[in-house]
Amino acid sequence: MTPAVLVVILFSFFPTAQGNPPVSNHRKPPVELWCTGDDLFSQGMCKAFFAAFERTSDFDLQEENKPGNLIVTIPENVGWKKVKKRTRITYVVEFSTADERVFMTRKG
């Protein structure tokens, strides 16, 4: 799965305002993105996730750990291997609460 697909999957877990009248006190769910990879492919994946969360109006990207925040973590370096003239990337993404309870893990 691509990072964009994971973000779409993640969005499906949160209610949207489509078809509902606008609510003045609607608060976007706060989300933090944590990346631990230190190689070029891992850093590129992390940048893609940050860009996806910054572009969406469905989440409020946070910089500090607070109770109630959704934590999206890329917990390890992405894997890669050469396949003909292309590079195949494999990765793991964890979705957890601020108290570190992982409720979903996706591999791609």
Backbone bond lengths (Angstrom), bond angles and torsions (degrees), N, CA, C in turn:
res aa  C-N    CA-C-N  psi(-1)  N-CA   C-N-CA  omega(-1)  CA-C   N-CA-C  phi
1 M - - - 1.435 - - 1.524 109.19 -
2 T 1.296 115.59 143.32 1.454 120.50 178.15 1.523 109.56 -84.00
3 P 1.346 118.34 161.40 1.468 120.04 177.41 1.529 112.10 -56.46
4 A 1.313 117.42 -37.18 1.469 120.24 -179.53 1.527 110.42 -64.43
5 V 1.325 117.77 -38.91 1.457 121.24 178.87 1.527 109.97 -65.34
6 L 1.333 117.25 -40.67 1.455 120.49 178.73 1.524 111.19 -63.08
7 V 1.327 116.91 -39.90 1.460 120.22 178.67 1.523 109.98 -64.27
8 V 1.340 117.59 -40.89 1.460 120.89 177.85 1.521 110.42 -62.96
9 I 1.336 117.03 -42.10 1.463 120.59 177.39 1.522 109.63 -61.27
10 L 1.314 115.96 -44.59 1.451 120.46 179.76 1.520 111.01 -60.76
11 F 1.334 117.49 -42.68 1.465 121.35 179.48 1.519 111.21 -60.11
12 S 1.326 117.73 -30.83 1.457 120.20 -177.06 1.526 112.26 -68.06
13 F 1.332 118.59 -15.69 1.450 121.55 179.13 1.521 113.27 -84.80
14 F 1.323 116.78 -9.33 1.449 120.64 -178.25 1.517 109.79 -114.94
15 P 1.328 117.41 138.51 1.462 119.61 179.47 1.521 110.55 -66.07
16 T 1.322 115.68 145.18 1.459 120.08 177.39 1.509 108.75 -113.31
17 A 1.316 115.55 168.16 1.461 120.74 -177.70 1.525 111.62 -91.59
18 Q 1.322 119.05 9.81 1.455 121.25 -178.52 1.522 109.32 -64.27
19 G 1.324 115.70 128.24 1.451 120.73 177.67 1.518 113.52 79.53
20 N 1.314 117.98 -5.71 1.454 121.78 178.35 1.525 108.89 -106.17
21 P 1.312 117.71 148.91 1.457 118.62 176.81 1.517 110.20 -64.84
22 P 1.344 117.67 148.86 1.459 120.08 -179.56 1.526 110.98 -60.74
23 V 1.308 114.96 139.28 1.454 121.03 178.86 1.516 107.10 -112.26
24 S 1.309 116.87 127.77 1.456 120.18 -174.33 1.526 112.53 -70.16
25 N 1.325 118.36 -26.57 1.459 119.95 -179.39 1.528 111.96 -100.59
26 H 1.329 117.76 20.83 1.467 121.75 178.92 1.529 108.31 -65.88
27 R 1.312 115.69 124.15 1.458 121.11 -179.90 1.515 108.63 -112.51
28 K 1.317 116.09 129.31 1.457 120.09 177.59 1.528 108.43 -71.28
29 P 1.336 116.95 139.79 1.472 118.93 178.95 1.527 110.43 -62.79
30 P 1.336 116.96 130.12 1.460 120.11 177.83 1.526 110.56 -74.96
31 V 1.310 116.71 137.97 1.464 121.41 -178.60 1.524 109.13 -136.17
32 E 1.316 114.71 141.64 1.468 122.02 174.59 1.521 108.04 -116.14
33 L 1.302 116.71 146.08 1.461 121.44 177.11 1.519 108.26 -117.92
34 W 1.318 115.74 123.01 1.457 122.04 179.62 1.524 108.49 -116.65
35 C 1.320 116.35 130.32 1.465 122.09 177.64 1.515 109.02 -126.45
36 T 1.332 116.51 135.62 1.457 119.70 -179.44 1.524 112.68 -113.46
37 G 1.310 118.20 -11.58 1.463 121.18 -177.34 1.515 112.05 -68.57
38 D 1.333 115.59 144.34 1.459 119.38 -177.90 1.531 113.41 -119.80
39 D 1.326 117.38 4.36 1.461 119.63 178.77 1.529 109.67 -96.61
40 L 1.313 116.86 171.51 1.455 122.45 -175.07 1.531 112.65 -61.31
41 F 1.333 118.17 -43.66 1.466 120.78 -179.59 1.531 110.59 -65.52
42 S 1.320 117.48 -41.96 1.467 121.23 179.72 1.522 111.11 -65.22
43 Q 1.310 117.35 -41.51 1.461 120.75 178.11 1.528 111.00 -65.14
44 G 1.328 116.84 -37.52 1.465 120.76 176.87 1.518 111.59 -64.95
45 M 1.326 117.05 -41.12 1.462 121.36 177.48 1.528 110.00 -63.00
46 C 1.306 116.61 -43.34 1.456 121.04 179.75 1.536 110.56 -63.01
47 K 1.304 117.53 -43.28 1.472 120.95 177.56 1.528 111.03 -60.97
48 A 1.328 116.64 -39.02 1.469 120.32 178.97 1.530 110.54 -64.88
49 F 1.329 117.52 -40.80 1.465 120.71 177.75 1.525 111.05 -65.24
50 F 1.340 117.00 -44.94 1.462 120.01 177.98 1.529 110.57 -58.56
51 A 1.319 116.59 -44.83 1.466 120.65 -179.56 1.530 111.02 -62.01
52 A 1.325 116.75 -40.82 1.469 120.42 179.98 1.529 111.01 -64.19
53 F 1.328 117.20 -42.74 1.458 120.09 179.94 1.527 111.77 -71.62
54 E 1.320 117.38 -32.55 1.465 119.82 177.66 1.525 111.71 -70.19
55 R 1.329 117.97 -31.96 1.468 121.86 -178.93 1.520 113.12 -76.35
56 T 1.307 117.55 -27.27 1.463 119.66 -175.01 1.529 111.26 -81.98
57 S 1.312 114.73 147.72 1.466 119.49 174.99 1.530 110.35 -98.57
58 D 1.322 117.75 6.08 1.464 122.05 -177.53 1.523 113.55 -85.18
59 F 1.330 117.63 -19.45 1.455 121.90 -177.25 1.513 110.60 -131.41
60 D 1.317 115.59 156.72 1.457 122.90 176.19 1.526 107.44 -110.79
61 L 1.332 117.01 102.70 1.465 121.99 -177.76 1.530 109.68 -67.21
62 Q 1.324 116.10 123.84 1.461 122.85 -176.61 1.519 110.60 -108.44
63 E 1.331 115.78 156.72 1.462 120.59 178.22 1.517 112.89 -111.34
64 E 1.330 116.93 -5.28 1.457 118.43 -179.59 1.525 110.45 -130.39
65 N 1.308 114.76 151.70 1.458 121.20 -177.42 1.520 109.30 -80.77
66 K 1.341 115.29 116.77 1.456 121.29 178.51 1.528 108.47 -132.02
67 P 1.330 117.04 149.87 1.465 118.96 175.23 1.526 110.34 -57.95
68 G 1.313 116.44 139.32 1.460 121.17 179.39 1.515 113.92 95.63
69 N 1.323 117.92 -13.07 1.462 120.52 178.00 1.520 110.91 -74.49
70 L 1.313 115.61 143.02 1.456 121.80 169.60 1.522 106.75 -82.36
71 I 1.319 117.53 132.52 1.465 122.13 -179.92 1.518 108.19 -109.49
72 V 1.331 116.94 122.29 1.463 123.15 174.78 1.522 105.91 -109.45
73 T 1.325 115.97 118.85 1.471 120.81 -173.43 1.521 110.77 -123.06
74 I 1.328 115.65 133.01 1.461 121.94 165.91 1.526 103.56 -100.44
75 P 1.361 117.67 96.95 1.457 121.33 -164.85 1.529 116.48 -79.32
76 E 1.310 117.36 -6.02 1.470 119.16 -176.56 1.519 109.25 -154.21
77 N 1.310 115.71 167.04 1.464 119.66 174.92 1.523 109.46 -58.85
78 V 1.321 115.89 143.08 1.457 118.52 175.03 1.520 108.58 -70.30
79 G 1.336 115.81 151.36 1.461 120.22 175.56 1.527 108.80 -91.58
80 W 1.297 116.10 158.32 1.460 118.85 177.84 1.519 109.76 -155.14
81 K 1.328 114.47 152.19 1.459 119.85 172.47 1.525 108.40 -153.32
82 K 1.282 115.40 151.33 1.459 122.15 -179.63 1.521 108.68 -79.80
83 V 1.323 117.00 129.47 1.460 123.14 176.54 1.525 105.92 -127.37
84 K 1.323 115.22 102.93 1.464 122.15 -173.69 1.527 109.26 56.55
85 K 1.321 118.03 -117.44 1.467 119.95 -177.96 1.533 112.59 -99.04
86 R 1.311 117.08 7.93 1.458 120.89 -176.61 1.529 110.36 -118.95
87 T 1.316 115.65 166.91 1.461 121.73 176.33 1.520 108.54 -114.28
88 R 1.325 116.71 126.24 1.463 122.10 178.64 1.525 108.12 -97.17
89 I 1.330 115.20 127.40 1.462 122.26 -178.58 1.531 108.93 -105.94
90 T 1.329 116.84 137.31 1.459 121.99 172.02 1.528 107.63 -122.94
91 Y 1.325 116.46 146.46 1.459 119.79 -175.40 1.515 110.81 -153.67
92 V 1.319 114.59 165.58 1.459 123.36 175.81 1.525 106.91 -126.99
93 V 1.335 116.18 136.92 1.458 122.02 174.81 1.519 107.58 -128.65
94 E 1.333 115.87 131.41 1.459 121.57 178.06 1.521 109.55 -111.72
95 F 1.327 115.88 141.57 1.458 122.55 175.89 1.521 106.23 -115.68
96 S 1.331 116.47 125.42 1.457 119.70 -175.71 1.525 110.66 -144.71
97 T 1.318 113.97 173.10 1.457 121.54 175.93 1.523 108.51 -92.44
98 A 1.320 116.64 170.32 1.462 120.65 -178.59 1.526 112.19 -63.50
99 D 1.326 117.30 -22.64 1.470 119.51 177.37 1.529 111.90 -90.57
100 E 1.327 115.97 19.39 1.471 124.60 171.63 1.526 114.44 69.95
101 R 1.327 118.08 24.17 1.462 120.45 173.77 1.525 107.84 -88.09
102 V 1.328 116.61 110.72 1.466 122.18 179.46 1.517 108.06 -76.28
103 F 1.349 117.26 123.61 1.456 119.60 178.81 1.519 112.60 -111.35
104 M 1.347 117.25 -7.63 1.469 119.38 176.15 1.526 108.82 -158.76
105 T 1.315 115.50 139.02 1.463 122.57 174.44 1.511 107.83 -128.91
106 R 1.317 117.05 133.09 1.472 122.01 179.21 1.521 108.84 -126.70
107 K 1.322 114.16 140.66 1.456 121.54 176.44 1.508 109.00 -117.29
108 G 1.285 115.77 145.39 1.465 119.23 178.93 1.501 111.50 -144.55
